Amino acid sequence: RDRYGRHVRRRHRHGGTSAAAALLARLGDRVVVEPGEPAPFQGGRGNDSSPHFGGAFITSGLAGRANGCSSGFTVVFADGRRGSVTARHCYEPNFDPPIELSSGNSAFGAVQPSTLPFPAFDMVRITDFFETYTIKTYTDPCCPTQRTVVGDAEPAVGQPPLCVSGQLTTARCGIGVVNASASFCPDPVLFPAYGGQCTHDVLMARRSGVRVAQPADSGAPIYSPVGSSGATIHGLLIGGTGTGDAIFAEKINNIRIALDVEVATS
């Protein structure tokens, strides 16, 4: 009870039994201390801790965010493991798994081996035994600042505008589907990892005059909002135009089949 005789119950969540004992020794019978499990900490896009979100900064070295990539969304592998996906070109031409990834000071997972030819398939899986992955994705700056993945759907011309949520540009919406079966053929001088080749059967979407993504956003989730807090996944970002107002993305059905994964919704 407090000094006014009212019963007060305090829940201590940030220490073990020694901290609880210290509080009881100091406060006596004025409070009841109940030790509990610590709440998971999320450091935001630039330092995404476990359980990991989509749209987070990921890097294979000490690169800053301008030279990193983005996590896509959480998936379930055929063997039941959970992980994330991203764009494979982030790790070409020296693709030699396992490549350990981090997000700021937090471990994120390892790039998984793949037999898929690149750049025909610009996608790759990420997972780690010691990491967990949630069905949430960052959607800051507004509004809300995160969404929960509730499903997935193949993109189509004429559907409501889409959103992309890259770790550097952050979330941008109002992007209309221009072509649901386009080809992405980067300049071989600017993007030597592609070797002058193309990635076919990809989504092309545009918001004229507005930069919606840039290179460090590669791997980001392409989604459409559902209600006030949900998201439907349509693919992952693999490239864009120089002005950043048009983007290209691997489509969700191709990701599902090629990587043998399902979008996690629980």
N, C-alpha and C positions, 0 to 999 in steps of 0.2 A: 504494500500500500504506500501511497505517497504521503507527504506531510499533512495533507488535508483529510487523510483517512480513506481515500479512494483507492480501489484495487487497480493496480497497474501491472500489465503483463508485457514484458519486453522479450522480443525475439532476437537473439544474437545469431547472425548468419555469416560472420567473416572470421571465425576462429574455431579452434578445437576445444577440448575439455579444459586445457590449461587457462585459456582466456575466460571461459565460463566460470572456472573456480576463482579466478582473480576478481571478476565482477562480483561474485557472491561474497567474497571475503571483504570487499570494500563497501558494498551496499547492504549486506545482511538481508534481513527479511523484508526490506522495502520493495524489492522487485523479485520476480521469478524469471530466471534465465533459461531459455530453451535452445540448446545448440541445434543447428540445422545445416543442411547442405548449402554451400555457397552458390549463388546464382551465377550462370555463365556470363562471361564478359564479352561484349562485342565492341571492338575498337573502331569500327567504321570501315569504309572502303579501303583506306590506305594501310590499315593494320588489322586485317580481318582474322579474328581468332576463331577457334573451333567452338561451336558448330558453324561451319563456313557457309556464307551467303553466295548468291550469284551477283555478278556485277562488281566483284572485288578486284583490287589490284593484285596481280601475281607476277612474279619475276623469278628467273632461274639464277640470278646472281645478285649483285649489289646495285643494280640499276635503279634509278629514281623512277617515279611514276610516269614521266614523259617517255621513258624507254621500256616500259613494261607492257603487259597485256591485261585482259580482263577474264575473270571466271565467268562461265556461262550460266549453268543452272544445275541443280542436283539431279542425278540419275541413279537408277538401280541397275546393276549389272545382272547378267543371266544367273550368276551364282549367288545372288542376293546381296552382294556388297554394294555399298553406296559410294558415290564419288561425284565428281563434277566433270564438265567438258569445257574445252576452249578451242581456239584456232590453232592448227598444227604449224602454220607458217611462222608462228612466234619462235619456234625452235629449229627451223631449217636455216641453212643447209646441213647443220651438224646434229641431226636428229639421232640421238644415241641414248635411249632410255636405259635405266631410270634417271630422269632429270629431276632433281629435288627442287620444289617450288616453295617460295615464301611470300608472305604479304606483310610488308613492313618487318616487324620483329617476330611475326608469328609464322610457324611452319604451316604450309597449306596442303601438301601432298606431293606425290611423284607422278610425272608423266608416264603413262603406261605404254609398253611395247605395242607396235601396230604393224600389220602386214599390208595396210591399205596404201596404194600408190599415191604419192603426192606430186602435183597439186590436184589430181583428180578428186581427192577427198581431203579437204582442208579442215580436219576435225581430229580431236584426240581426247582420250579419257585421262582423268586424274583421280588418284585415290591414295590412301595410306591407312595402314592398320591402326595407327595411333590418332587419326583425325576423324571427326564426324562432320556431316554435311546436312544442312537444314533445307527446307523447301522455301525459304525466304530469299528475296533478292533486294538489293539496294535500289531505291527509286528516288533518292534525293536529287535535286533540292526540294521538290514539293510535288505533290501532296497526295498520298502520305510519303514518308521518307523510306518506307519499305513495303513490299507486297508479298503475299503468300501465293505460291504457285498452286493453282487449283485444277489445271488441265493443260492440254496441248492441242493444236490444230494446224493443219497445213494452210499456209497463206494463199490468198487468192485475190486477183484483180477485182476491184469493186467492193471489197470488204471495208469496214471502218478503219480509219488510220491506225498505224502501229506506233509502238514506242521502242527505243533502244536505250539501254542503260549501261554506258561504258564507264570504266573507273576514272577516266580523266575528264571527259566532257560531261559526265553524269547523265541523268535521265532527260531524254528529249522525245516528245510525242508529236502527233499530227503528221506522221510520215505515211504517204499514200503508196500502195503497191502499184508499181509501174509494169512489172513483168514477173510472172511467177515461175518462169523457166528460162532465165537469162544465163549468160556466160560472163565470168569475170576473168579478164585477160590483162593483168598488170603490165606496166612498162618494164621490160627486162632490165633496163639500166637502173631504174629506181628501185625495183624489187627483184634482185637477182635470184632470190630463193626459188622463184617460180620457174626460172629457166626459160622464160618466154612462152610458157604454156598457160592453159586456161583451166579454170574450175567451172564445169558445166552444170546445168539444171539447178541454178541458185536463184534466190529471191533478189529482185531489184526494187528498191523503194526510194521515194524522194520527197523532200519538203523544200521546194524551190526557194533559194535565197537565204536559207537558214542552215548553219553548220550544225549537224546533228551528231557527228562522230569524227574522230581523227585516229591516226594509226595506233596510238596506245590503248584504244578502246577495243581492239581486235579480241574476239572471243565473247563479247558481251551478249547478254540475252536480248532477243527480239521478242516482244510480247505485246499483248493488248490488255488494257485494264478490264477487270471484272468487278463491278460494284466499287465500293470505296477502298477495298484493301486486297483484292485478289488479282491474279494475273494468269493469262493463258499464254503458253510458250509457243512461238512459231519458228524459232531457229536461233542461230548464233552468228554474230557479225564476223565477216572475213575480209572486208575491204570497202572502199568507197572512192568517190571522185576527189580530185584535188581540192575542190571548194568545200567538200564535206557535206553537201546538201543531198547527195545520193549515196545509198549504201547497198552492199551486196551481202547476202547471208546464206549459209548452209540451211536448208529447210529441215523441219523437224522429222518428217518421214524418212528422209535420207540419213539423218543422224541415227534414228532409231534402228534402221536396218543395218547400216554399215558398222556401227559401233556395238550392236547387240545390247542395247540399253532401253530402258523405259524412263520417261520423265517421272520423277518422284513427286507425289502429291499428298503424302502422309508421312 
